[in-house]
Amino acid sequence: MKTLLPSLLCVTLDMFAQQGAPVAGYKLLNTIKIPTGLAANDISWVDTVTARYYLADHGAAPSVPPSVDVINTQTGQFVTSIILTSSTNGIVGIPRAHEIWVGLNDSTVTVINTDSNTISQVISTGGKARSDELAYDPADRLILIANDRDTPPFVSFISTQTYSVVKKVAYDGTQAPQSTGGIEQPVWDGQAGKFYLAIPATAANPNGEIDELDPATLSVTRSMPTVCKGPSGLVLIPNQRLMTACGDVIDIGTGKVVTTVSGVGGDEIWYNSGDGRVYFGGGTNRIGVSVVDANTYALLTTLTVGQIVTAPGVSQTTHSVAADADNNEVFVPVTGVGIQVWRNGASITAYPNPIPVTGGGDGTATISWVAPNASAVEVHIGSPTGPLFSEGGSRGSAMTGPWIADGTTFYLQDVSGGAVASAANTLATTVVHLLRQ
C-alpha cells in the first residue's frame, strides 16, 4: 500500500462528484425464486438483526393467495410464504417484539409472529379501503399507518402494547391538511421524536408536502412543502434530513428543501446505513433502481433490474427495494422473475468523524476502506480525480496528516485491471467533519 500526503490541500463543496455520474462496484449476486411465482407485490422490509427480508406479495388470484414472503438474507434462500386473507401493502418490523406488521386491503393491520411465522393479531382501522404504509415509534410504542384510499384519507395511531387504535386523524382540512392525492410513506425520527409523512398533494400545497406528526399530541404539528411533485417514498438520512422519492432533500430543523436530486423517482425508497446510500424502488420506468449518495446527494447510478416488453409479452418491473446494512446486499423484487440480490460491498470511513479539534486548526483521521468486488483501489480527495491520498488492495487504511478541513470528502476509486480514477469508477465516498472545542 502506498500513501501520499498532500502538502497543500484545497477542498471545496464544488469539487463533489457531479450528479448523474455512474458508479462501479455493483454486482448481481443471485435471483431468489418464489415457488408460486411473483406476479405483483408492494412494500418490502429487512430485519438486519435476524437476517430476514419480508415482502408484501399480492399473489395471483384465484390460485395464489396474498402472502408475506420470507427470505434469509444471510444465505440468500427462500424460507416460507405466510398466507394472508387480503392483499398486502405496507410492511414494517419490530425486531425486539419478534413481529412484522402488515397493512391489508380490507382495512386491517395483521401482526405476524416472526418466530413461528404465524398471525398473532388482526387490528381493524375502521376504514372502507386499504390500510397501506406504516412506521414504528419505539419510544411511545406506536404504529402510524395510513388509509390512503378512504374518503377522506386518514392515519391511525395504533398501540403495540394493546393492539388497538389510539386515535385516527382525517386528512379532511380540519383535523389535518386536506389531502388531494392520498397518503404515502411515513418514517420515524428518534432524534426529533416525531413521525414524518409524505403527502403527494394537498389543497394548500399542490406539489405535495411532508407532514410532521407528534406522538404526544397525536396530531399534525407542521407541514413542509416540497419542490418536487408528488412525494411518495420517504427516508431519514444523516444530518437530520429527509429524502423523498421525487428527489427533495429536506432539512428537518428548518423545514426547507436543501436541494432536489433530478432523475429519480419510484414508490418505496430505502436508506442503507451500511453504505450511506438511498435506493429508489422502480426509479426508472419501474425497471431500474436509482442510487443516491446520502451525504453528497449525487445520483450515482441506476441498476437495471427489469425490462419493458410489448404485449402479449409480460414486462418485468419493480417498485420496492430494501437493503441489509450488515452485508450491503440490496433486495429488489422483480415481477415475473423473483427477488434480485445486488451487492455494493464497497465502503470508506473516517475515524474519528467528526474530528475533535481546538482553535482554528485542521484535523487528523484514519481513512479505512473495503471493496470486495475490486482488486485495486485508489483514494482521492475532493473529487474522483482529485489529489491522490492512498492506493492499495481491496481492503486497507491510512492515516492523514493534520490537514483535514470541515467537509473534506474522500473518494474510493476502482482501478482494477488498469482502470483510471473517474466518476464512472467511484465505489464510495465519505465526508469528514470537524468538531471545534
C-alpha positions in Angstrom: 0.0 0.0 0.0 1.3 3.4 -0.9 0.2 6.6 0.8 0.7 10.2 -0.4 0.2 13.1 1.9 -0.6 16.3 0.0 1.4 19.4 1.1 -1.4 21.7 0.1 -5.0 20.7 0.2 -7.8 22.9 -1.0 -11.2 21.2 -0.9 -14.5 22.9 -1.5 -18.1 21.7 -1.8 -17.9 22.5 -5.6 -15.5 19.5 -6.0 -18.1 16.9 -5.1 -18.9 14.2 -7.7 -21.2 15.5 -10.3 -24.8 14.4 -10.1 -25.6 11.7 -12.7 -22.2 10.2 -12.8 -22.3 6.4 -12.9 -20.7 4.3 -10.2 -18.9 1.0 -10.4 -18.9 -1.8 -7.8 -22.4 -3.3 -8.0 -22.8 -7.0 -8.7 -25.9 -9.1 -9.2 -25.3 -11.9 -6.8 -28.4 -14.0 -7.0 -32.1 -14.2 -8.1 -34.2 -15.9 -5.5 -37.3 -17.6 -6.9 -40.7 -17.6 -5.1 -42.1 -21.1 -5.5 -45.6 -19.8 -6.5 -44.1 -17.1 -8.7 -44.0 -13.3 -8.2 -46.9 -11.7 -10.1 -47.2 -8.4 -8.2 -46.0 -7.0 -4.9 -45.9 -3.9 -2.7 -43.5 -2.8 0.1 -40.6 -4.8 1.5 -38.5 -4.6 4.7 -35.3 -6.0 6.0 -34.6 -7.1 9.6 -30.8 -6.9 9.9 -30.8 -8.5 13.4 -32.4 -11.8 12.3 -31.2 -11.7 8.7 -34.7 -11.8 7.2 -36.2 -10.0 4.2 -40.0 -9.6 4.1 -42.0 -8.9 1.0 -45.7 -7.9 0.7 -46.7 -10.3 -2.1 -50.1 -9.7 -3.8 -50.3 -13.2 -5.1 -52.2 -14.1 -8.3 -55.9 -14.7 -7.8 -57.6 -17.1 -7.7 -54.8 -19.8 -7.4 -52.1 -17.9 -5.5 -53.2 -16.1 -2.3 -51.6 -13.0 -1.0 -48.8 -13.5 1.5 -45.7 -12.2 3.1 -42.6 -13.9 1.5 -39.7 -14.5 3.8 -36.1 -14.7 2.6 -32.9 -15.5 4.6 -30.6 -12.5 3.8 -27.5 -14.4 5.1 -27.9 -17.5 2.9 -30.0 -15.9 0.1 -32.6 -18.6 0.3 -36.4 -18.6 0.3 -37.8 -19.5 3.8 -41.6 -19.5 3.5 -44.7 -17.6 2.4 -47.1 -16.6 5.2 -50.6 -16.7 3.7 -52.9 -13.8 4.4 -56.6 -13.2 3.8 -56.4 -10.0 1.9 -53.9 -8.3 -0.4 -50.8 -7.0 1.2 -49.5 -3.4 1.1 -47.2 -1.7 3.6 -44.9 -3.7 5.9 -42.6 -2.8 8.9 -40.9 -4.9 11.6 -40.5 -4.6 15.3 -37.5 -6.9 15.9 -37.5 -6.7 19.7 -41.1 -7.9 19.8 -40.4 -10.5 17.1 -43.2 -9.0 15.0 -44.0 -7.9 11.5 -46.9 -5.5 10.9 -48.7 -5.6 7.5 -51.4 -3.3 6.1 -54.1 -5.2 4.2 -56.7 -4.3 1.6 -59.6 -5.0 4.0 -58.6 -2.0 6.2 -56.9 -4.2 8.8 -53.4 -4.5 10.1 -52.1 -8.0 10.5 -49.4 -8.7 13.1 -47.1 -11.7 12.4 -45.0 -13.5 15.0 -41.6 -13.9 13.3 -40.6 -16.9 15.5 -43.5 -19.1 14.3 -44.3 -17.1 11.1 -48.0 -17.2 12.1 -50.6 -14.4 12.6 -50.9 -13.3 16.2 -53.2 -10.2 15.9 -55.6 -8.6 13.4 -56.5 -4.9 14.1 -59.2 -3.0 12.2 -58.5 0.6 11.3 -62.3 1.1 10.7 -61.9 2.2 7.1 -63.6 1.1 3.9 -60.4 0.8 1.8 -56.9 -0.5 2.2 -54.5 0.1 5.1 -51.2 0.9 3.4 -47.8 2.1 4.5 -46.7 2.3 8.1 -43.8 3.3 10.5 -42.9 2.4 14.1 -42.2 4.7 17.1 -40.3 2.6 19.6 -40.2 5.3 22.3 -44.0 5.5 22.5 -44.7 2.1 21.2 -46.9 3.4 18.4 -47.5 2.4 14.8 -48.6 5.1 12.3 -50.5 3.7 9.4 -52.3 5.3 6.5 -55.7 4.5 4.9 -54.8 6.4 1.7 -57.8 5.5 -0.4 -60.6 6.2 2.0 -62.7 9.4 1.7 -61.3 11.4 3.3 -57.9 9.5 3.7 -56.8 9.1 7.3 -54.0 7.9 9.5 -54.2 5.7 12.6 -52.0 5.6 15.7 -52.0 2.0 17.0 -50.6 0.9 20.3 -48.2 -2.0 20.0 -48.9 -2.9 23.6 -52.8 -3.1 23.5 -53.0 -3.8 19.7 -55.8 -1.2 19.4 -56.3 2.1 17.6 -55.5 5.0 20.0 -56.6 7.8 17.6 -57.4 8.4 14.0 -56.6 11.7 12.2 -58.5 12.5 9.0 -56.8 14.4 6.2 -60.0 16.4 5.6 -58.8 20.0 6.0 -59.9 20.2 9.6 -58.1 17.6 11.7 -55.2 17.6 9.2 -54.4 19.3 5.8 -56.9 18.4 3.1 -55.2 15.7 1.0 -56.0 15.7 -2.7 -53.5 12.9 -3.6 -53.7 10.2 -0.9 -51.0 9.4 1.8 -47.7 7.7 1.2 -44.6 6.5 3.1 -44.1 7.5 6.8 -40.8 7.4 8.7 -39.9 7.7 12.4 -37.2 10.1 13.6 -36.0 9.1 17.0 -33.8 12.3 17.5 -36.7 14.6 16.8 -39.2 12.3 18.5 -41.6 12.8 15.5 -43.2 10.9 12.6 -42.8 12.4 9.1 -45.3 11.5 6.4 -45.2 12.0 2.6 -48.4 13.6 1.3 -48.4 13.7 -2.6 -50.7 16.7 -2.9 -52.9 18.9 -0.6 -55.2 21.8 -1.2 -52.5 24.2 0.2 -49.6 22.5 -1.5 -50.4 21.0 -4.9 -46.9 19.7 -5.4 -47.1 17.9 -2.1 -45.8 18.2 1.5 -44.1 16.3 4.3 -46.1 16.4 7.5 -44.7 16.2 11.0 -46.9 14.3 13.5 -46.3 14.4 17.2 -46.9 11.1 19.1 -47.6 13.0 22.3 -50.4 15.1 20.9 -51.4 12.6 18.2 -51.7 15.4 15.7 -50.0 17.1 12.7 -47.7 19.8 14.1 -46.0 21.1 10.9 -46.3 20.9 7.1 -43.2 21.3 4.9 -44.0 22.0 1.2 -42.0 20.0 -1.4 -40.4 21.4 -4.5 -40.6 18.2 -6.5 -44.0 17.0 -7.4 -45.9 14.1 -5.7 -43.6 12.8 -2.9 -44.3 9.1 -2.2 -41.3 7.3 -0.7 -39.6 9.0 2.3 -36.5 8.1 4.3 -34.4 9.7 7.1 -30.8 10.3 6.1 -27.8 11.7 8.0 -27.7 15.2 9.5 -31.4 15.2 10.4 -32.6 15.4 6.8 -35.3 13.6 4.9 -35.1 12.5 1.3 -38.3 12.0 -0.8 -38.8 9.6 -3.8 -39.2 12.6 -6.1 -35.8 13.9 -5.1 -36.2 16.6 -2.5 -33.8 16.7 0.4 -35.4 18.5 3.4 -33.7 19.9 6.5 -35.9 18.8 9.4 -34.8 21.8 11.6 -35.8 24.5 9.2 -38.4 22.5 7.1 -36.8 23.8 3.9 -35.8 22.0 0.8 -32.0 21.9 0.7 -31.7 20.5 -2.9 -33.6 18.4 -5.3 -31.9 15.4 -6.9 -33.1 15.1 -10.5 -33.6 11.8 -12.4 -35.0 9.8 -9.5 -38.5 8.5 -8.7 -40.4 5.5 -7.6 -42.5 4.2 -4.7 -40.6 2.8 -1.7 -37.2 4.1 -1.1 -34.6 2.8 1.4 -31.7 4.4 3.2 -28.9 1.9 3.8 -26.7 3.0 6.7 -24.1 0.3 5.7 -23.0 2.2 2.6 -24.6 5.6 3.1 -26.8 5.4 0.1 -30.5 5.8 -0.8 -32.1 3.2 -3.1 -35.2 4.1 -5.1 -37.5 1.2 -5.9 -38.7 1.4 -9.5 -36.7 4.6 -10.0 -36.5 4.5 -13.8 -39.8 3.4 -15.6 -40.2 0.7 -12.9 -37.3 -1.3 -14.4 -34.4 0.4 -12.6 -33.2 1.2 -9.0 -31.6 4.6 -8.7 -28.8 5.0 -6.2 -28.1 8.3 -4.5 -25.2 9.2 -2.1 -26.9 10.3 1.2 -24.0 12.6 2.0 -23.3 14.5 -1.2 -26.8 13.9 -2.8 -25.2 12.8 -6.0 -27.1 10.4 -8.3 -24.5 7.7 -8.6 -26.1 5.1 -10.9 -29.2 3.2 -11.8 -29.3 -0.6 -11.6 -31.2 -2.1 -14.4 -33.3 -4.8 -12.8 -36.2 -5.5 -15.3 -37.4 -4.8 -18.8 -40.4 -3.5 -20.6 -41.7 -5.6 -23.5 -44.7 -5.2 -25.9 -47.9 -7.2 -25.5 -48.6 -10.0 -25.3 -45.3 -10.3 -23.6 -45.1 -9.7 -19.8 -42.9 -6.8 -18.6 -40.6 -7.3 -15.7 -41.0 -4.4 -13.3 -40.4 -3.3 -9.7 -41.3 -0.5 -7.3 -39.9 -1.9 -4.0 -36.5 -2.2 -2.5 -34.8 -2.9 0.9 -31.2 -3.4 1.9 -29.3 -5.3 4.6 -26.9 -2.9 6.3 -24.7 -5.7 7.6 -23.7 -7.1 4.2 -24.7 -4.2 1.9 -26.9 -6.5 -0.1 -29.9 -4.8 -1.9 -33.1 -6.9 -2.4 -35.2 -5.9 -5.4 -38.4 -7.9 -6.2 -39.0 -8.1 -9.9 -42.3 -9.3 -11.2 -42.1 -12.5 -13.3 -38.5 -13.0 -12.1 -38.1 -13.2 -8.4 -36.0 -11.2 -5.9 -32.8 -10.0 -7.3 -29.9 -9.6 -4.8 -27.4 -6.9 -5.6 -24.2 -6.1 -3.6 -22.4 -2.8 -3.4 -19.9 -4.2 -0.9 -17.7 -1.1 -1.0 -17.4 1.4 1.8 -15.0 4.1 3.0 -15.0 5.5 6.5 -13.1 8.1 8.6 -12.2 7.7 12.3 -12.9 9.8 14.3 -15.7 11.5 12.4 -16.4 14.3 13.4 -12.8 15.1 14.5 -12.4 17.0 17.8 -10.1 20.0 17.2 -9.2 23.0 19.3 -8.8 26.5 18.0 -8.7 27.1 14.3 -6.6 24.1 13.3 -7.5 21.2 11.0 -8.0 17.5 11.8 -6.3 14.2 11.5 -8.1 10.9 10.9 -7.6 7.3 9.8 -9.3 6.5 6.5 -10.3 2.9 6.0 -11.9 1.1 3.1 -13.2 -2.2 1.9 -14.1 -3.1 -1.7 -14.7 -6.8 -2.1 -15.5 -6.6 -5.8 -12.3 -4.7 -6.7 -8.7 -5.9 -6.8 -7.0 -2.5 -6.8 -8.3 0.9 -5.5 -7.2 4.5 -5.1 -8.5 7.1 -2.6 -8.7 10.6 -3.9 -9.5 13.8 -2.1 -12.3 16.3 -3.1 -13.3 14.6 -6.3 -12.9 11.3 -8.2 -9.8 12.7 -9.8 -8.6 15.0 -7.0 -5.3 14.6 -5.2 -4.3 11.0 -4.6 -4.3 10.1 -0.9 -3.7 6.4 -0.9 -3.7 3.3 -3.1 -3.7 -0.4 -2.4 -5.8 -3.6 -2.5 -9.4 -4.2 -1.8 -9.0 -3.6 1.9 -6.8 -1.1 3.8 -6.4 2.0 5.9 -4.1 5.0 6.1 -3.7 8.0 8.4 -3.9 11.5 7.2 -1.8 14.4 8.4 -3.3 17.4 10.3 -4.8 18.9 7.1 -8.5 17.8 7.1 -10.9 20.7 6.8 -14.6 20.5 7.7 -16.4 18.9 4.7 -13.4 17.2 3.2 -14.6 14.3 1.0 -12.7 11.1 0.2 -13.5 9.1 -2.9 -12.8 5.4 -3.2 -12.0 4.5 -6.8 -11.9 1.1 -8.5 -8.7 1.0 -10.6 -8.7 -2.8 -11.1 -7.2 -4.0 -14.4 -5.6 -0.7 -15.2 -8.7 1.4 -15.0 -8.3 5.0 -14.2 -9.8 7.1 -11.5 -13.0 8.7 -12.7 -16.6 9.4 -11.8 -17.6 6.2 -13.5 -15.3 4.2 -11.2 -16.3 5.7 -7.9 -17.1 3.0 -5.4 -18.0 5.0 -2.3 -17.4 8.4 -0.6 -17.2 9.7 2.9 -17.5 13.3 4.2 -15.4 14.2 7.2 -16.4 17.0 9.6 -14.7 18.8 12.4 -16.0 19.3 16.0 -14.4 22.5 17.3 -13.9 22.6 21.1 
